[in-house]
Every structure is written in C-alpha cells, then in structure tokens.
C-alpha cells in the first residue's frame, strides 16, 4: 500500500517544480500586502508608500530566492537530483545520437 504524502511534502514538491512561479507569487503578495499596510498609515506621500512597498517586496523576494537555493542544494545533497541535470543528460544524449532523416 502506497503511503499518502503529507501536505507539507506536497507543497515542497510543488515549490521544487515551480520555483519561479512560487517566487513571483510571493513577490506579488508581498507588494500587495505592503501597499495595503502602508495605505493604512496616514501622513506619508503616495510615492513613499509605493517605494516602501517595492523595498519590502524586494527583500521578501531575495529571501524566497535564498530559500529556493537551499531547497535545490538539499535536493542535490540528498541525491534526489535536479531536473536541470536530467534535462542536461537528455540534451547530451540527443546531441551524441542525432536522428537520421
């Protein structure tokens, strides 16, 4: 009987498969939540609110990229392999054995 994956494991696999989409979604969420927070604070110019939102989202994006790099490093160290290596192997194999037309 196959074991069911936990929610955390399923989320981790999705993030590994869709790293850029996860980082982009995190960035967009960071910008939106930072704008919402800054808009609730009176006494700031609109341009300052937008600049603060961008800075908060940028810091969040850097943290997400660092987390993504750690996940990739962990996958590489644990031997589960990276899709980049799988694609590279496929590409090298197809270049060494060209199909004849």
PyMOL commands that place a pseudoatom at each C-alpha (Angstrom):
pseudoatom trace, name=CA, resn=UNK, resi=1, chain=A, elem=C, hetatm=0, pos=[0.000, 0.000, 0.000]
pseudoatom trace, name=CA, resn=UNK, resi=2, chain=A, elem=C, hetatm=0, pos=[1.417, 3.358, -1.007]
pseudoatom trace, name=CA, resn=UNK, resi=3, chain=A, elem=C, hetatm=0, pos=[1.745, 5.973, 1.706]
pseudoatom trace, name=CA, resn=UNK, resi=4, chain=A, elem=C, hetatm=0, pos=[-0.087, 9.234, 1.209]
pseudoatom trace, name=CA, resn=UNK, resi=5, chain=A, elem=C, hetatm=0, pos=[2.046, 12.325, 1.048]
pseudoatom trace, name=CA, resn=UNK, resi=6, chain=A, elem=C, hetatm=0, pos=[1.706, 14.884, 3.788]
pseudoatom trace, name=CA, resn=UNK, resi=7, chain=A, elem=C, hetatm=0, pos=[0.532, 18.382, 2.966]
pseudoatom trace, name=CA, resn=UNK, resi=8, chain=A, elem=C, hetatm=0, pos=[3.981, 19.781, 3.703]
pseudoatom trace, name=CA, resn=UNK, resi=9, chain=A, elem=C, hetatm=0, pos=[5.623, 17.243, 1.374]
pseudoatom trace, name=CA, resn=UNK, resi=10, chain=A, elem=C, hetatm=0, pos=[3.122, 18.025, -1.391]
pseudoatom trace, name=CA, resn=UNK, resi=11, chain=A, elem=C, hetatm=0, pos=[3.748, 21.764, -1.017]
pseudoatom trace, name=CA, resn=UNK, resi=12, chain=A, elem=C, hetatm=0, pos=[7.520, 21.213, -1.077]
pseudoatom trace, name=CA, resn=UNK, resi=13, chain=A, elem=C, hetatm=0, pos=[7.287, 19.188, -4.281]
pseudoatom trace, name=CA, resn=UNK, resi=14, chain=A, elem=C, hetatm=0, pos=[5.145, 21.884, -5.911]
pseudoatom trace, name=CA, resn=UNK, resi=15, chain=A, elem=C, hetatm=0, pos=[7.667, 24.582, -4.957]
pseudoatom trace, name=CA, resn=UNK, resi=16, chain=A, elem=C, hetatm=0, pos=[10.534, 22.463, -6.326]
pseudoatom trace, name=CA, resn=UNK, resi=17, chain=A, elem=C, hetatm=0, pos=[8.645, 22.008, -9.608]
pseudoatom trace, name=CA, resn=UNK, resi=18, chain=A, elem=C, hetatm=0, pos=[7.552, 25.656, -9.915]
pseudoatom trace, name=CA, resn=UNK, resi=19, chain=A, elem=C, hetatm=0, pos=[10.303, 27.727, -8.297]
pseudoatom trace, name=CA, resn=UNK, resi=20, chain=A, elem=C, hetatm=0, pos=[9.890, 30.850, -10.414]
pseudoatom trace, name=CA, resn=UNK, resi=21, chain=A, elem=C, hetatm=0, pos=[6.109, 30.804, -10.138]
pseudoatom trace, name=CA, resn=UNK, resi=22, chain=A, elem=C, hetatm=0, pos=[6.400, 30.479, -6.339]
pseudoatom trace, name=CA, resn=UNK, resi=23, chain=A, elem=C, hetatm=0, pos=[8.876, 33.363, -6.096]
pseudoatom trace, name=CA, resn=UNK, resi=24, chain=A, elem=C, hetatm=0, pos=[6.735, 35.541, -8.399]
pseudoatom trace, name=CA, resn=UNK, resi=25, chain=A, elem=C, hetatm=0, pos=[3.602, 34.811, -6.403]
pseudoatom trace, name=CA, resn=UNK, resi=26, chain=A, elem=C, hetatm=0, pos=[5.428, 35.595, -3.181]
pseudoatom trace, name=CA, resn=UNK, resi=27, chain=A, elem=C, hetatm=0, pos=[6.662, 38.882, -4.670]
pseudoatom trace, name=CA, resn=UNK, resi=28, chain=A, elem=C, hetatm=0, pos=[3.179, 39.894, -5.808]
pseudoatom trace, name=CA, resn=UNK, resi=29, chain=A, elem=C, hetatm=0, pos=[1.711, 39.001, -2.421]
pseudoatom trace, name=CA, resn=UNK, resi=30, chain=A, elem=C, hetatm=0, pos=[4.465, 40.995, -0.724]
pseudoatom trace, name=CA, resn=UNK, resi=31, chain=A, elem=C, hetatm=0, pos=[3.803, 44.083, -2.834]
pseudoatom trace, name=CA, resn=UNK, resi=32, chain=A, elem=C, hetatm=0, pos=[0.043, 43.893, -2.306]
pseudoatom trace, name=CA, resn=UNK, resi=33, chain=A, elem=C, hetatm=0, pos=[0.269, 43.378, 1.440]
pseudoatom trace, name=CA, resn=UNK, resi=34, chain=A, elem=C, hetatm=0, pos=[2.898, 46.091, 1.845]
pseudoatom trace, name=CA, resn=UNK, resi=35, chain=A, elem=C, hetatm=0, pos=[0.801, 48.574, -0.126]
pseudoatom trace, name=CA, resn=UNK, resi=36, chain=A, elem=C, hetatm=0, pos=[-2.223, 47.674, 1.999]
pseudoatom trace, name=CA, resn=UNK, resi=37, chain=A, elem=C, hetatm=0, pos=[-0.203, 48.190, 5.172]
pseudoatom trace, name=CA, resn=UNK, resi=38, chain=A, elem=C, hetatm=0, pos=[1.350, 51.467, 4.023]
pseudoatom trace, name=CA, resn=UNK, resi=39, chain=A, elem=C, hetatm=0, pos=[-2.019, 52.844, 2.854]
pseudoatom trace, name=CA, resn=UNK, resi=40, chain=A, elem=C, hetatm=0, pos=[-3.343, 52.460, 6.395]
pseudoatom trace, name=CA, resn=UNK, resi=41, chain=A, elem=C, hetatm=0, pos=[-0.604, 54.762, 7.696]
pseudoatom trace, name=CA, resn=UNK, resi=42, chain=A, elem=C, hetatm=0, pos=[-1.545, 58.439, 7.315]
pseudoatom trace, name=CA, resn=UNK, resi=43, chain=A, elem=C, hetatm=0, pos=[0.962, 61.197, 6.787]
pseudoatom trace, name=CA, resn=UNK, resi=44, chain=A, elem=C, hetatm=0, pos=[3.049, 59.565, 4.045]
pseudoatom trace, name=CA, resn=UNK, resi=45, chain=A, elem=C, hetatm=0, pos=[3.194, 60.614, 0.426]
pseudoatom trace, name=CA, resn=UNK, resi=46, chain=A, elem=C, hetatm=0, pos=[1.889, 58.142, -2.152]
pseudoatom trace, name=CA, resn=UNK, resi=47, chain=A, elem=C, hetatm=0, pos=[5.316, 57.881, -3.775]
pseudoatom trace, name=CA, resn=UNK, resi=48, chain=A, elem=C, hetatm=0, pos=[6.912, 56.981, -0.431]
pseudoatom trace, name=CA, resn=UNK, resi=49, chain=A, elem=C, hetatm=0, pos=[4.247, 54.321, 0.159]
pseudoatom trace, name=CA, resn=UNK, resi=50, chain=A, elem=C, hetatm=0, pos=[4.975, 52.763, -3.238]
pseudoatom trace, name=CA, resn=UNK, resi=51, chain=A, elem=C, hetatm=0, pos=[8.729, 52.871, -2.678]
pseudoatom trace, name=CA, resn=UNK, resi=52, chain=A, elem=C, hetatm=0, pos=[8.348, 51.171, 0.711]
pseudoatom trace, name=CA, resn=UNK, resi=53, chain=A, elem=C, hetatm=0, pos=[6.122, 48.502, -0.828]
pseudoatom trace, name=CA, resn=UNK, resi=54, chain=A, elem=C, hetatm=0, pos=[8.721, 47.807, -3.501]
pseudoatom trace, name=CA, resn=UNK, resi=55, chain=A, elem=C, hetatm=0, pos=[11.526, 47.583, -0.947]
pseudoatom trace, name=CA, resn=UNK, resi=56, chain=A, elem=C, hetatm=0, pos=[9.558, 45.192, 1.264]
pseudoatom trace, name=CA, resn=UNK, resi=57, chain=A, elem=C, hetatm=0, pos=[8.687, 43.008, -1.728]
pseudoatom trace, name=CA, resn=UNK, resi=58, chain=A, elem=C, hetatm=0, pos=[12.294, 43.060, -2.910]
pseudoatom trace, name=CA, resn=UNK, resi=59, chain=A, elem=C, hetatm=0, pos=[13.539, 41.850, 0.484]
pseudoatom trace, name=CA, resn=UNK, resi=60, chain=A, elem=C, hetatm=0, pos=[10.879, 39.134, 0.507]
pseudoatom trace, name=CA, resn=UNK, resi=61, chain=A, elem=C, hetatm=0, pos=[11.896, 38.053, -2.999]
pseudoatom trace, name=CA, resn=UNK, resi=62, chain=A, elem=C, hetatm=0, pos=[15.555, 37.785, -2.017]
pseudoatom trace, name=CA, resn=UNK, resi=63, chain=A, elem=C, hetatm=0, pos=[14.553, 35.643, 0.948]
pseudoatom trace, name=CA, resn=UNK, resi=64, chain=A, elem=C, hetatm=0, pos=[12.435, 33.434, -1.339]
pseudoatom trace, name=CA, resn=UNK, resi=65, chain=A, elem=C, hetatm=0, pos=[15.301, 33.038, -3.807]
pseudoatom trace, name=CA, resn=UNK, resi=66, chain=A, elem=C, hetatm=0, pos=[17.652, 32.113, -0.973]
pseudoatom trace, name=CA, resn=UNK, resi=67, chain=A, elem=C, hetatm=0, pos=[15.107, 29.568, 0.238]
pseudoatom trace, name=CA, resn=UNK, resi=68, chain=A, elem=C, hetatm=0, pos=[14.787, 28.176, -3.269]
pseudoatom trace, name=CA, resn=UNK, resi=69, chain=A, elem=C, hetatm=0, pos=[18.566, 27.851, -3.480]
pseudoatom trace, name=CA, resn=UNK, resi=70, chain=A, elem=C, hetatm=0, pos=[18.588, 25.977, -0.154]
pseudoatom trace, name=CA, resn=UNK, resi=71, chain=A, elem=C, hetatm=0, pos=[15.904, 23.585, -1.399]
pseudoatom trace, name=CA, resn=UNK, resi=72, chain=A, elem=C, hetatm=0, pos=[17.914, 22.958, -4.571]
pseudoatom trace, name=CA, resn=UNK, resi=73, chain=A, elem=C, hetatm=0, pos=[21.075, 22.399, -2.531]
pseudoatom trace, name=CA, resn=UNK, resi=74, chain=A, elem=C, hetatm=0, pos=[19.254, 19.995, -0.210]
pseudoatom trace, name=CA, resn=UNK, resi=75, chain=A, elem=C, hetatm=0, pos=[17.846, 18.049, -3.181]
pseudoatom trace, name=CA, resn=UNK, resi=76, chain=A, elem=C, hetatm=0, pos=[21.301, 17.848, -4.737]
pseudoatom trace, name=CA, resn=UNK, resi=77, chain=A, elem=C, hetatm=0, pos=[22.887, 16.656, -1.475]
pseudoatom trace, name=CA, resn=UNK, resi=78, chain=A, elem=C, hetatm=0, pos=[20.162, 14.118, -0.740]
pseudoatom trace, name=CA, resn=UNK, resi=79, chain=A, elem=C, hetatm=0, pos=[20.621, 12.527, -4.148]
pseudoatom trace, name=CA, resn=UNK, resi=80, chain=A, elem=C, hetatm=0, pos=[17.094, 13.111, -5.397]
pseudoatom trace, name=CA, resn=UNK, resi=81, chain=A, elem=C, hetatm=0, pos=[18.666, 15.029, -8.256]
pseudoatom trace, name=CA, resn=UNK, resi=82, chain=A, elem=C, hetatm=0, pos=[17.721, 18.151, -10.069]
pseudoatom trace, name=CA, resn=UNK, resi=83, chain=A, elem=C, hetatm=0, pos=[15.631, 18.498, -13.176]
pseudoatom trace, name=CA, resn=UNK, resi=84, chain=A, elem=C, hetatm=0, pos=[18.423, 20.588, -14.654]
pseudoatom trace, name=CA, resn=UNK, resi=85, chain=A, elem=C, hetatm=0, pos=[20.729, 17.570, -14.528]
pseudoatom trace, name=CA, resn=UNK, resi=86, chain=A, elem=C, hetatm=0, pos=[18.031, 15.354, -16.037]
pseudoatom trace, name=CA, resn=UNK, resi=87, chain=A, elem=C, hetatm=0, pos=[17.496, 17.797, -18.915]
pseudoatom trace, name=CA, resn=UNK, resi=88, chain=A, elem=C, hetatm=0, pos=[21.243, 18.151, -19.443]
pseudoatom trace, name=CA, resn=UNK, resi=89, chain=A, elem=C, hetatm=0, pos=[21.605, 14.379, -19.699]
pseudoatom trace, name=CA, resn=UNK, resi=90, chain=A, elem=C, hetatm=0, pos=[18.761, 14.219, -22.219]
pseudoatom trace, name=CA, resn=UNK, resi=91, chain=A, elem=C, hetatm=0, pos=[20.268, 17.032, -24.268]
pseudoatom trace, name=CA, resn=UNK, resi=92, chain=A, elem=C, hetatm=0, pos=[23.729, 15.477, -24.290]
pseudoatom trace, name=CA, resn=UNK, resi=93, chain=A, elem=C, hetatm=0, pos=[22.299, 12.097, -25.228]
pseudoatom trace, name=CA, resn=UNK, resi=94, chain=A, elem=C, hetatm=0, pos=[20.300, 13.557, -28.108]
pseudoatom trace, name=CA, resn=UNK, resi=95, chain=A, elem=C, hetatm=0, pos=[23.328, 15.513, -29.388]
pseudoatom trace, name=CA, resn=UNK, resi=96, chain=A, elem=C, hetatm=0, pos=[25.550, 12.437, -29.354]
pseudoatom trace, name=CA, resn=UNK, resi=97, chain=A, elem=C, hetatm=0, pos=[22.976, 10.315, -31.186]
pseudoatom trace, name=CA, resn=UNK, resi=98, chain=A, elem=C, hetatm=0, pos=[21.374, 12.531, -33.844]
pseudoatom trace, name=CA, resn=UNK, resi=99, chain=A, elem=C, hetatm=0, pos=[18.364, 11.066, -35.573]
pseudoatom trace, name=CA, resn=UNK, resi=100, chain=A, elem=C, hetatm=0, pos=[18.821, 10.335, -39.244]
pseudoatom trace, name=CA, resn=UNK, resi=101, chain=A, elem=C, hetatm=0, pos=[16.186, 11.767, -41.563]
for i in range(1, 101): cmd.bond("trace and resi %d" % i, "trace and resi %d" % (i + 1))
show_as sticks, trace
zoom trace
